[in-house]
């Protein structure tokens, strides 16, 4: 029994020294929660956009339009690529790729605080049934949308944990002016 618990005790002793800190430490009163609760999700086009907007609003906070500190703008690119050919020259496999280019904008200054891209892809086996193929394509789109939401919310949480340092508006002085 003690031999089984020994590695657990060793990890408990060593982990605090490695510098790992939970992103969401502090719960609903933390800086991360405050930033995530102040993000307004902009409109996103398409079915995947609707799924993403609903998931983001659930994971962040339902901020009424125009009242957030930040606005999240997302542009989606959805592609279906056929790459498997069967003996009768019909497509047997597809790859669905969903990419999101997103920006986090400070509403007051219209300054872009964060600009990133997230992507995910899924393989789809095509069958003789058109209904089954359409259902597989739609399920892949749902899964990819939710995967992108997870990527985006994770990146927003990291942004909130370590916001970028404020940039100075003062022009740098030349060498001769400093001497």
C-alpha positions as CSV (number, residue, x, y, z in Angstrom):
1,X,0.0,0.0,0.0
2,X,2.8,2.4,0.9
3,X,4.7,1.6,-2.3
4,X,1.6,2.6,-4.3
5,X,1.3,5.9,-2.6
6,X,5.0,6.8,-2.6
7,X,4.9,8.1,-6.2
8,X,1.8,10.2,-5.4
9,X,3.6,11.8,-2.5
10,X,6.7,12.4,-4.5
11,X,4.6,14.2,-7.2
12,X,2.8,16.3,-4.5
13,X,6.1,17.4,-3.2
14,X,7.8,18.1,-6.6
15,X,5.0,19.7,-8.6
16,X,4.8,23.0,-6.7
17,X,8.5,23.6,-7.5
18,X,8.1,23.3,-11.3
19,X,6.1,26.6,-11.6
20,X,2.8,25.1,-12.7
21,X,-0.1,27.3,-11.8
22,X,-3.8,26.7,-12.7
23,X,-5.1,29.1,-15.3
24,X,-8.5,29.3,-13.5
25,X,-7.1,29.7,-10.0
26,X,-9.3,32.1,-8.0
27,X,-12.6,30.7,-9.3
28,X,-15.2,33.1,-10.5
29,X,-13.5,36.1,-9.0
30,X,-10.1,35.6,-10.8
31,X,-8.7,37.9,-13.4
32,X,-9.2,35.2,-16.1
33,X,-12.9,34.8,-15.2
34,X,-13.4,38.6,-15.2
35,X,-11.9,38.9,-18.7
36,X,-13.8,35.9,-20.1
37,X,-17.0,37.3,-18.6
38,X,-16.5,40.6,-20.5
39,X,-16.1,39.1,-24.0
40,X,-18.9,39.9,-26.4
41,X,-19.1,37.3,-29.3
42,X,-19.6,39.0,-32.6
43,X,-21.9,37.4,-35.3
44,X,-20.3,34.4,-37.1
45,X,-21.6,33.3,-40.6
46,X,-22.9,29.9,-41.4
47,X,-24.1,26.8,-39.5
48,X,-20.7,26.2,-38.0
49,X,-20.7,29.9,-37.0
50,X,-24.0,29.5,-35.2
51,X,-22.8,26.4,-33.4
52,X,-19.6,28.2,-32.4
53,X,-21.4,31.4,-31.2
54,X,-23.8,29.4,-29.0
55,X,-20.9,27.3,-27.5
56,X,-18.8,30.5,-26.9
57,X,-21.7,32.2,-25.2
58,X,-22.1,29.3,-22.9
59,X,-18.4,29.0,-22.1
60,X,-17.7,32.7,-21.7
61,X,-20.7,34.6,-20.4
62,X,-23.9,35.9,-21.9
63,X,-22.8,39.5,-22.5
64,X,-25.5,41.6,-24.0
65,X,-24.5,43.2,-27.3
66,X,-22.6,46.4,-26.9
67,X,-21.8,45.9,-23.2
68,X,-18.6,43.9,-23.2
69,X,-15.1,45.2,-22.6
70,X,-13.8,43.0,-25.5
71,X,-15.4,41.8,-28.8
72,X,-14.5,38.5,-30.3
73,X,-14.6,38.6,-34.1
74,X,-14.4,35.2,-36.0
75,X,-14.0,34.5,-39.7
76,X,-14.5,30.8,-40.6
77,X,-13.2,28.8,-43.6
78,X,-14.9,25.4,-44.1
79,X,-13.5,23.1,-46.7
80,X,-14.4,19.6,-47.8
81,X,-11.6,17.8,-49.8
82,X,-12.2,14.5,-51.6
83,X,-9.1,12.3,-51.6
84,X,-10.2,8.6,-51.6
85,X,-11.1,7.0,-54.9
86,X,-12.7,3.6,-55.1
87,X,-12.5,1.1,-58.0
88,X,-15.6,2.6,-59.7
89,X,-14.0,6.1,-59.7
90,X,-16.3,7.4,-57.0
91,X,-15.0,9.3,-54.0
92,X,-14.7,7.1,-50.9
93,X,-13.2,9.5,-48.4
94,X,-13.3,13.2,-47.6
95,X,-11.5,15.5,-45.2
96,X,-13.4,18.4,-43.6
97,X,-11.2,21.2,-42.4
98,X,-12.5,24.1,-40.4
99,X,-10.3,27.1,-39.7
100,X,-11.1,30.1,-37.6
101,X,-9.2,33.4,-37.8
102,X,-10.2,35.4,-34.7
103,X,-9.4,38.7,-33.2
104,X,-10.1,40.0,-29.7
105,X,-10.8,43.7,-29.9
106,X,-10.9,46.2,-27.0
107,X,-14.3,47.8,-27.5
108,X,-13.3,51.2,-26.1
109,X,-10.2,51.8,-28.2
110,X,-10.9,49.4,-31.1
111,X,-7.4,48.1,-30.6
112,X,-6.7,44.4,-31.5
113,X,-5.5,42.7,-28.4
114,X,-5.2,39.2,-29.8
115,X,-5.1,37.8,-33.3
116,X,-4.9,34.1,-33.8
117,X,-5.9,31.2,-36.0
118,X,-7.3,27.9,-34.9
119,X,-8.0,24.9,-37.0
120,X,-9.2,21.3,-36.8
121,X,-10.0,18.6,-39.3
122,X,-11.8,15.3,-39.5
123,X,-11.9,12.4,-41.9
124,X,-15.2,11.2,-43.3
125,X,-15.8,7.8,-44.8
126,X,-18.4,8.1,-47.6
127,X,-21.0,5.4,-48.1
128,X,-23.5,4.4,-50.8
129,X,-26.2,6.2,-48.8
130,X,-26.4,9.9,-49.5
131,X,-28.3,10.4,-46.2
132,X,-25.4,8.7,-44.2
133,X,-22.8,10.8,-46.0
134,X,-24.7,14.1,-45.3
135,X,-25.1,13.0,-41.7
136,X,-21.4,12.2,-41.4
137,X,-20.4,15.6,-42.9
138,X,-22.8,17.4,-40.5
139,X,-21.5,15.5,-37.4
140,X,-18.0,16.3,-38.4
141,X,-18.9,20.0,-38.7
142,X,-20.4,19.9,-35.2
143,X,-17.3,18.2,-33.7
144,X,-14.9,20.6,-35.5
145,X,-16.9,23.7,-34.4
146,X,-16.8,22.5,-30.7
147,X,-13.1,21.7,-31.0
148,X,-12.4,25.2,-32.3
149,X,-14.4,26.7,-29.4
150,X,-12.2,24.8,-27.0
151,X,-9.1,26.1,-28.7
152,X,-10.3,29.7,-28.7
153,X,-11.5,29.7,-25.1
154,X,-8.2,28.2,-24.0
155,X,-6.2,30.9,-25.9
156,X,-8.5,33.6,-24.4
157,X,-7.9,32.3,-20.9
158,X,-4.1,32.4,-21.5
159,X,-4.4,35.9,-22.8
160,X,-6.4,36.9,-19.7
161,X,-3.8,35.2,-17.4
162,X,-0.9,37.1,-19.0
163,X,-2.3,40.2,-20.8
164,X,0.3,41.8,-23.1
165,X,2.4,44.6,-21.6
166,X,1.1,48.1,-22.4
167,X,2.9,49.8,-25.2
168,X,4.4,53.2,-24.6
169,X,3.2,56.0,-26.9
170,X,6.4,57.9,-26.4
171,X,8.8,57.8,-29.3
172,X,12.2,56.3,-28.5
173,X,14.9,58.8,-28.1
174,X,17.9,58.7,-30.4
175,X,21.4,58.0,-29.2
176,X,22.5,61.7,-29.6
177,X,19.5,63.0,-27.7
178,X,20.3,60.7,-24.7
179,X,24.0,61.9,-24.5
